[in-house]
């Protein structure tokens, strides 16, 4: 198996099938959250849609999210006249059915009966800047500026249409496997896309080695820009992870040279063994779990 074949097998293992139960559950939770928000804000009719890795098509099994937007019209004030009020009103609405963790601009949704159960969904409230419904203002809890101007569709297109989505997915897996929590997913995605803009046609091993070499040799020179708003300062987010990216990238390149790619991403499942395991899991679920018709059609 060539390194490129190996990496594509790793990607296959990290790809959800459309009928995977985890994905069905995620869709069901999305529908539950959407219904809760639409009931609460029936007079406001906010725009609620997928964001994050689901929309960018960069999902991996090991660390996935189903981020959702909850954007209000620019002149809609019944839910709140300020961005802070919109943020707090959305939090209050979600707390009816879920536990909620506040983040800078998002609200992390957790199970009502168990705080430790991560539902893999962040809800991001915001307000469109104009009737065009393109740019939005987001509330920034605890930030130097209380609002942030951005554009979801620009972010999605920048990553989704970059031509290097598979490299982005592998780099997200690398970040997760190495516990580089200081590297925010958004910043990592922007770095990978920027560093590979002249390497789109190369195979995955070459692309990844190029990114890691840049991390190792030019960590202090790395720069990224918000494609939706160049005035948004991403330097503090990048500064927070430069050292970690450099150290882990150096170690990763050493592993590849001395131990091979499996030292980085582990062994790949044999296709037959993987199919057998999935069949056994499905069979066990059918025996031990009652039919749940409310999940059908998710």
N, C-alpha and C positions, 0 to 999 in steps of 0.2 A: 504494500500500500504506500503510495507516495504521500509526502506531507500535505499536499493539497487535497488528496482524497481523504486523508485522516481528518483534516479540519472540517471538511464538508460532512463527514460522518458525525463529528461532534455537534455540528449545527443541526443535523437531523435529530439527534437525541434531545436537543434543546428546543425543538419546534413542536408546538401544540398541534394535534390533529383537531379538526373542526368539531368532532364529536367527543373529545376528551372531557371527562367530568369536571375537571378543574376549570376549563374554559366555559362550560355550561353554567357552573356555579357563579363564575365571575359575571357572566351576562345576566344571570338572575338577580344578583346583587345590584348590578347597574340599573336594572329595571325597577327594583324596589326603591332605590335611592331616587331615581328619576320621578317615580310616582309620588314619593313623599314631598319632593321639592315642588312639583307641579300642583299638588294639592295645596301646599302652604302658600305658594305664590301664584294662585290661579288668576288673579287680576293683573299680574305683571308679565306672565308668559315668558319666562327667561329662556334663553337658548341653552339647551343641555346636550352635550355631545362628547364623544370620546376624544381624549387627548393622549399625551404620553406615548409609551411604546406601542400601544394598540393601534393608534392612528399612524405612527411613524413606521410601523411594520418592523420593529426592532425587538420584539418580545423574545425573552428566553425563559425557559421553565424555571431555572434556578433563582431568578430574581425578576419578577414581573409586576406590572402595575396596570391598573385600568383607570387612569386619571380621567376625570370628567370636568367639563366646564359648567358653570352656571352664570351666564352672562346676561345682564339686564340692559334694556334699551337706554340710550344716553339721557333721555328725558323722563325716564320712569323713576318715580320717587316713592311709590307706595310701600316698597319693601325697605326703603331707607334713602335718605337724601345724601348721605356721604358714603364713601367707600368703606369706611369702618363700620357704619351701620349696616351696609349690605353684608359684610363679612360676618358680623355678629348675628344678623337675622338668619343667614344661611346656617350658621352653627346651631342656633336655637331650633331651627326646623329639623335638622338632622338628629338632634339629641332626643327627639320624640321616639325614634326607633333604634338609635345607635349610640354608642359612646364615641366621643369626638376628641381628637388630639389637635391642638392648634399648631400650625407651622407658619412660616413666614408669610406666605400668600395663600396657602392651601389648608384644607381641613381633612385630616386623616380619619377615616371612618373605621371603627372597630365594632366587634360584636357587642350587643347590649348586655349579654350575660357573662362575657368573659373579655376583659381588657386585653389579654394576651393573644386573642384570636385576631390576627391581621387579615382584613378583608381585601387587601391589595388595591384599595381605591382611595385616591385623594380627590376631593371636590374643590375646585378653584373658582371662587366667586369673583365677579368683575363687572365692569360697566363699559359698554361700547362708547367710543369717543364721539361718533357721529351716526347719522342714519345709514351710512354705508355699511355698518356692522363689520368693519375690518379691524382697526386697531381697538385695543381695550385698555382701560386703566385697572390695575390690580392694587389692592390694599397691601401695604408692607408693614406687618406687625413687627415692631421693634427695630425697623430700619431707619437709616438717616433721613430718607425721604418716605413720606407716608403713602405715596402712590408710585406705581411703576407703569410706564406705557409700553405695551408690547403687542404682538400680533401672533395669535396661535397658528393660523394657517401658514404664515411665513415660516415659523419654526418647523411645522410638520413637513412642508415641502422641502425645506433645506436639508433635512436628514433623509426623508423618504426617497427623494429624487436625486440623491447625491451620487448614486452608482456604487457606493461602498457600504451598503447596509449590512452585508454579511460580516465585513470587518468590524463594523460598529458592534454587532451582536457579540462577536468573539471578544472584543475588548471589554464589553460589559461583563461577560462571563469571567474574564481575567480579573477585573476589578473585584467582583464578588468573591471569587476563589481566594484572592489575596487579602480580603478585608480592607480594601482601600476606601473606607467610608468617607474620608475627607474629600474625595473626588466626586463631586456632584455629577449625576448622570448627564445633565444638560451640558455641563462644561466638557466632560469626557467626549460626548458625541461631537461637539463643535471642534474639539482638538483633532479627533480622528478624521473628520471630513476635511478640515483644512490641510492637515499633513498629507492626506492622500489625494488631493485635488489633481496632482500630476502623476498619480500612480493608479488610476482607476482601472486600467486594463491589465494590471499585474495580477498574479495568482495570490491567494490569501497568505501563504507563508511569507512571500516577499513584502506584502502590504504590512503585515503585523510586525515583521522585523524592522521595517523602516520606521514605524511609529515608535517602537521601543527604543530604537537607536536615537531617535530625536529626543525622547524622554530622558535617556541616559546622558546624552552629550550636550543637549541644549536646553536643559530644564529651566534655567534662569531667563532664557530668551523666548520661551513659549508665549504666544499671544492669541487671544480669541476675541471675537466681536459678536455681539448679539445681532443676528441678521435682521431682526425686526426693528431694532432701535440702537444705533451706534452710540447713543448717549448713555445707555445703560452700562455702568461700570462693572465688568466681570472680573477685573484684576484681583479683588480680594478673594473671590471664590477660587481663582487659579492659584494664587499665592498659598492658599491653605493646603494645597495638595502637591505642589511642585516637588518637595523633598521626597514624599512617599512614592510618587510616580517615578522619580529618578532611581531610587534605591531598588524598588521592585522590578523595574524594567531591566536594570543591570543584572539582577539575579536571574531574571527570566531568560535573557540572552545567553547567560552562562549555562543555564539548564539545557537550552536547545542545543548548544554546541557540544556539551559534554554528556548529556543524558538523553537527548532527543525530545521530540514534541510531547510525548506522553508524560514527561515530567512536568509539563505545564498544565495540560488539560485532562490528564488521566487516560485510562484505557477506554476504548470504544466497545460498546456492547456488540456481540455477534448478532446479526440480524435475526437469525432463527431463535436465539435465546431471548432476544427482546420481544419478539412476537409471542413466544410461549409465555413469558412473564405477563405480558399485557392480557393474554387470553385467560390466564389463571386469575389475575386480579378482577377481570370482568366477570368471570364465573363466580368468584367468591362474593362479589358485590350483589350479583343477582340472587344468590342464596340467602345472604344475611340481611339485605336491605329490601324493605317493601317498595312497591311501585310508588313513585312520587309524580303523579300526573301534572302537578303544578310546575314541574321543571320542563315538561315537554314543550317543544317549540321555542326553547330559549335562544 
